Amino acid sequence: MGGNLGCHRSIPRDPTDLSCGKRKFSAACNFSNILVNHERLNINTATEEELMTLPGVNRCVAQNIVEYRDCIGGFKKVEDLALVSGVGATKLEAIKLEICVSSRTNSSQHSPSSLRRDVEHQPCTGININTATAAQLMSIRGLTEKIVRNIVAYRAEYGPFRSIEDLVRVSHVNSSLLDKIRFQVYVERSRTPSTNTNGGLTGTTKSQPSPTSFSLKSDDLDLPPGGPAQIISMRPNVDPPLGLRDGKPAVRLATWSLQGCSCEKANNPGVREVVCMTLLENEIKILAVQDLVEREALDKFCVELNQGTLASVQTWKWPRGVWKSIVSEKPTGHSSKGVSYSGFLWDSSSGIDLKDAVVLDHPVVNGNGNHAHPQLYLAHFLVGSVELTVVSVHMQSTASAGESSSKTHQSGEDKGQHLSPSIQETLRGEKELVVLGHFGSSPQSSEFDVLRKEKLCPLILSSQFTNISTRCPQGTLCLDNIWISRSLKKIYSGHCMVVREGLTNPWIPDNWSWGGPD
């Protein structure tokens, strides 16, 4: 599971080398602050080509800087550049003395070529209404969510706008409103929007696998500096949660491999919103989480659900519940950053209580020193009058997403794990049993015969893919699943799904890869 999430869009441009080589600095920059400002590159007005003259900044990073800059309406300080995908703190330190930040109206800090560009292209400032996402359009003062929807719908039906004046053709946009927003927008048709955008009403691709879930019947925001503060994320329209399936009370369970989720990721407002709102909008009451690289990361989501610091969580019209969490004391898997842990989130206000949780150790290790069998995380929940056994699985894939099997064979290394035969002994005594998580391969694989022998059946078909991404929105593999015991099928409502909506946010950087719940 996984994908690249973010609000940056790589818009193709025809390469034009304006600088004709590397940018040179005057020796006077060592002596005068005024001269330094004249020679430093203003990252709020620099072109992609000018940005590429900075050490370590290639075309891709330059495009990310430009798109992020457009997304947030301009950098407020040099340090904000570290938030751009491909820059970071280390690269910022290397170029910090060569850049500056100023608005377009303060020409004293512009580079000479940027000054020329401002004079020549002064009308083309603000947001391009032909390529902007709905989230970007929401940052325009004077536009409401309804008008933004109308603009997007008009653009989709009739094609790009030929001029700013064409906006009056959009429903609820009159000449008075046009005059108010005229200097915040422009029209340019030579560029085409990238398919790697995610924040808005027009986005049709999703950036990471989504949750697969099933239900059982039963009787003042502190945002990081430089981020898109003006961007309003668009959540899917949902019906009010009823807690019912076919007119009967139901509890929905889900699994989510967060793919190397650290505290840094869990603190990101976009990640927190996607996780928390996905739980609320889809009425998920018990969530099994895998691949936490820091045990404290899961608590960030629990606190957000209970305290509601994000606007979308605060304005949720229905009860948010009372959430609790637990994380395995021992590692249950491995990620690119080392060992990882599993955990559970549950809404205790829905009549759900945790009895106990334990890691099922399998001491057998392979030649690399890693466990040959996945370390399962087993928990007993009381759901009403039912005692439910939930087993979280995090298995390494035989071939990672996007990696061909031939590549794996060529390397001569099988990275996959297999369920231990001894799991039958453990599961045999459990009646109402759910085994869910990241299995690393299709449910038809013979390695899951050990589950079939215990009369467990998978709910997600092998044709229902979970490794979706912006590059492959439909996915190609079914790597995540939910297996239930024969006794549990008696109270299983028959509803199981892979959630594919609301899984992106403008705050999430493009280079972050993480999963979605199943």
N, C-alpha and C positions, 0 to 999 in steps of 0.2 A: 504494500500500500504506500502511497505517497505521491507527491507532486510538488511543483514549485509554485509557491504562493506569493502573491504580492500585487501591488497596484501599479508597478512600473510597466510601461508598454514600450517595446522596442520598435519605433517607427522607422521604416527604411528611408534613408536619405541618399541622394547622390553625393559621393565623396567629392569635396572641393577643398583643396589645400590652400587655405587663406594665408597661412603663415609661411608657406614655402620653406619649410624646415622647422627646426626647433626654435622656440622663442628665446631670445637672448635678453639678459638683464643688464642694465647700466651699473657700472661700479659705484655710481652715486647712491645706489640703494642702501649702501652700508652707512651712509652719513645723514640722510635726511628723511624724516617720516613722510614729508610731502612727496618727495620723489619716489619713495617706496610705494606709496599709494598709486602714483601714476603708472608704475611699472608692474605692480601686482595684477594678477588676472582676476577680474570680478566674476565670481562664479554665478552671479545672478543674471549676467548678460552675455557671458561667453558662449560661443557656438560650440558644437561638438568638436570641430577641428581645432579650435583654440584650446579646449579642455584636453585634447590629446597631446598637447605639447607639455603637459605636466608629467613628471616622472611616474611611471607605472600605470598611467591612464590610457587604456586602449579604446578602440571604437565602442565596444560593448559597454564598458564602464562609463564612457562619455555619454552614451545614449541614456544610460540609467540616471545619470546626474541631471540631464536635461528633462527627462520625463518626471523624475521625482520633484524637480524644481517647479515644473508646471503644475504638478499635482498639489503642492503645498502653497503655491502662490509666491514662491521666492524664499531663499534661505534668510534667516534672521541673524545668524552668526556663523562663523567659519566652522565651528565644531559640529554644526548640524550636518555637515557633509559626511560625517562618519556613519550616519544612518542609511546612506545610500548603498544598495547592493553592489558589492565589488570594491568598496572603499575601506570602511572599517577604521579603527583607531590607528593601526600601524601605518597604513598608507597615508592617512591624514597627517600624521606627524611628519612624514617625509615631504609633503607638499605645503604644509601650513604656512611657511614663510613666503610662498610664491602666490598666494591667493588672498583675496579680500572679499568683503560682502558690502554691497550698498544697493540702494534702490535705483531705478532707472532715472529718477529725477535728480540724483546727486552725481553729477558727472565727474567730480573731482577724483573719484576712486575707480573710474572705468579704465580698462585698458584701451589704447588708441584704436584698435580695430573694433572693439565693442562700441566705442563712441560713434564710429562711422556707421556701424550697423544700426544703432538706435536712431540716428538721423535719417538714414535711408528707409528704415522700416518702422517708423514710429506708429503707424496705424495698426500694425500687426502685434498688438500687445494684448495680454489677457488670455482668454480661453478660446480655442478653435472650436466652434460649435459643430463642425462637421466630424470631428474625431473624438471629442470629449465624451467620457463615460457619463452616465447619469449622476454618479457620485461627484464628479468634477463640476457638472452643471449646477449641482446643489450649492456649490461654493460661491456662485454668482449672486451678489446682493440684489434682492428683488424677485428672485425666482422661487416659487413654491414647489413642493414635491409634485403637485398636480400638473403644474406647467412643465416641469422637467419631463414628466411622463409623456405629455403631449408633444414636446419637442422630439423626444426619442422616437415616438410612434410616427410622427410626421416624416422624420428623416428615414425611417425604415421603409415607409410606404412610397415616398416620392423621391428619395435619393438625397444627395448633399445639397445644402443651401448654396445658391449662387451669390448671394449678397446678404448683408446683415438685415437689410430691409425685408427680405423674405420671411423673417421671423413673424411678421404680422399675419402671415397666413396660418400660423399655429393658433389653435383655440386658446382663448384667454390671454393672448398677447396683443396689446393694442399699441398705438403710436406713442402713448405716454410712457408705457412700460419700456418700450424699445429705447426711448431717449434716456431712461435711467440706467439701462444696462449696456448701452452702445459702446462705452469706453472700457467695458470689462470683457468684451468679446471681439472676435474677428472671424473671417471666413477664409479658409484655405483648402483647396480641393486637390492639391498636388500630392498630398500625403494620404496614405491609407492606414486606417487603424490596425494595430497588430491584433492577432487572435489571442494574444497572451494577456488580455485584460480581464479583470475579474470583478471590479467594483462597480456594479451598476445594473440598471434594468435591461440593457442590451446584451449583456454577457450571456452567451449560451454554453460556454465551456466551463467546466469546474476544475479546480486546481488540485484536488486530492481525493482519495477514496472517501466514500461517505459511509454513514452508519448503516449497519444492517441490524434490524431489531425485530423482536417478536413480542407478543403479549400473551399473558395468561389470564384466564377468567378466574375470578375469586369473589366467595360470598364477602460635591465639587471635585471633578475628575483630575487626577494627577497624571497628565500625559507626558511622555518623553519628549524632549526638545526636538523641534524640527520636523515633527510628524505632520501628517495631513489633518491638522486640527479643524479645518473648514469642511472636510469631507464627511458626509453623513452616509454611513453604510446602509445598504438596502436589504432588509430582511424579507423573506417570502411572506406573503399574506397567508395567515393560518386561521383556521376555525378555532373558536374557544375550546380549550381542553375539557373534555367531559369525563375522562377516566372510564369510558365505556367502550365495549366492543359488542356489536349486535344487541345493544340494550342491556348488557350485563357488565358489572364492574370488572375491570381488567388492570393488570400491571404489566408494563412493558420493560423488558430487559434489553440491553445492548452491549456491544463490545467495541472498543476503540483503541487501535494501536497508534499512539501519538508519535512514534518514530523519533526517538532520541529527544524526548521532551525534558528540557532543563528548566531551571527557575527563570532564566532569561526569557525563554519562549513563553512560559506560563505567565510572566509579567507583561508580555506584549498585549496591549488592549485588543488588537484584532484577534489574536488567538483566544483570549479569554472570552470575547464576545461570541466567536464561532462555537466554541465548546459549550458555553453556558446556554446560549440561546437555542442551540440544536437540541439540548436536553429538554428545555422548556417547551419549545414549539412542537416537539415530537412525543411529548408526554413520557419520556424515558425516566423510570423511577430507580432502576439499578443499572449502573454502568461499570463494566469491567474494563480497566485501562491497562495497556501494556507499554513497554519500552519507555519507562521513566528513567532518565539518567541521573536524576536527583530526587530523592524520596520526598523532599519538601515541595516539589512542583505541583503535586496533585492538590495540596491544600489551598493553592492559589485559586483554583476553580471553585473549591468548596466555599471559601470566604466570599468570592464574588457572588455566588448564588445566594448566600445568606445576607450579605450586606448591600449588594446592588450599587456599586460605584459607577458602573457604565450606564450611559443614558438608556440604551436599549433594554437593559435589565431593570433599571429603575422604572421605566414606563411600561413594563409588562403588565397587562391589564388583569391578569389572573394570579392566584396565589403561586409564589415561587417555591414554597415548601420549606422544610428545615433539613438541610443537607449535612451528611457526615461522610468521613472518608477514612480509609485505612490503606496502608502501603506495606508490602512484604518487608520483613526484617532482613531477609537474605536476598541476594540477586536471583532473578528468575530467567535471565537471558543475557544476550550480548548485543551491543550496538557498535556503531563506528567509533563512539567515544568511550567504549569500555563496557563494563557491566551495566545492566539495566534492571529495573524493578517493575513489579505489577501492583495494581491496587484496585480498590472498589470505591465508587461514589454511590450513595443511596439517599433517597428522600424519606427520612424517618417519620414525617408527618403523614405518609401514606400507609401507615400500619406496618412498616418494614423495620425489623430489628436484626442486628448482626449478633449471632451467638458466638462464633469463633472463626478464626482464619489461620491457615498454616501453609508453609511451603512444603511440598512433597519432594523430599530430596532423592536424587538418583546419583549415587557416588561415581558411576562409571564415567570416565573421561576419555577423550580421544587423544591423538598424537599432539595436538596443539594445546593441550591442557584445558580445553573447554569441555563442558558436559556433553556427552554423546546423546543424551536424552534431555528434553526440555524440563526445566524445573516448574512444575505445575503449582499454581496458587489456588488452594481450595478454601472456600468459605461456606458456612452454614447460615442461611438467612431464615428468619421467621416472617413469612408473608401471610398475614392474617392467621389462619389456622394451619397453613401449609408450611412444612419445613423444607426449604429449597436448598439443594446443594449446587453451588456454582463453582466450576473449575475454570480458571483462566489459563489459556495456553499462549505461549509466545515461542514459536519455532522459527529457526533460521531457514530461509528459502534455499532450495537447491540452486536456483539461479535468481539473482536479485531482479527486481522490476527493471525492464529495459535491457536486461542482459540475456543474450541468446543462450540456449542450451549448448550449442556448439562451442561457444566460448568457454563454458564451464568444462566441457570435455577436453578441450585443448589444454586447459591449465592443469588437468589431471587432479583437480581438487574438488571433492564433493563437500560443499558447505552446508548441506542439509542435515537436519536432525530427524530422528524417528522416535515415535512414542514408545516408551519402554513396555515390554510385555507385562511387567509387573503392575502396570496401571489397571489391569483387569482385576487384580486382587483388591485394589483400593476402591474401584468403582462398583464392584459387585455388591457391596453392602449398602450402597446409596440408592434410594428409591427415586425420589423426585430430583432428577439429575439434569444439569445443563453443563455442557462442555463447550466453551466458546473462546474465540480469540483469533490470533494470526497463526494459521496452520502451514503457510508457506507453499501449499500446492493444492491441487483440485481435490474435492471431496471424493472423487472416484479413485484416487490413488490407493494402491494396495496397502500402503503403510497405515491406512486408517481401518484396516480389517479388525484391528484390536478393538475399535469402538463398535464396529458392526457386530462383532461377536457378543458384545454386551447389550445388543438390541437397541443401540442408539442410531438415530437417523439424522442426516444433515438437513437443515431447513433452506439453505441457500443452494440453488442448483449450480452445477458446474458451468452452465451457460450464462449465469448472472455474475458479471465481472465486478470485482471490487477494487482493482488497481487503476482507477481512472485518474486522469491528469489533464492539464490544459492541452498537451500535445496529443493525447489519446482520450477524448472525453468519454468514450464508451467502454474503455478498458479492454484488456485481452486475457486476463486470468482471474480465476476465483481463488483467492488466497486466504480469505477470511470467512469464518463460518460459525454457525451455532448448531450444535448437536444436542438433541434431547432424548431422554430415556422413554421407553415404551409406556411407563406409568404416567409420565408427565404429559403424554399426548392426549390423555383423557381430559385435561383441563386447558390444553393449548387452544387458543382461540382460532387458529388457522391463519392469522395475519402475520406476515413476515415481510420485511422490506429492506432495501438499501437506500438510505437517504441520500439525495443528490442535490438538494437545494440549500442555499444559505451557508455554503462551506468556504467562502472567501471573504476577504475584508481588505480595504485599502491599507490598513496598518501593517499587514504581514509582508515582510520583505520577500522578493522573488526567490532568493537563494535558500529559503527555508523549506525543507522537505518534511512533511509530516502527514499523518494519516487522518482518516475520518471514521466515525463509529459504524459498527455493523450491528 
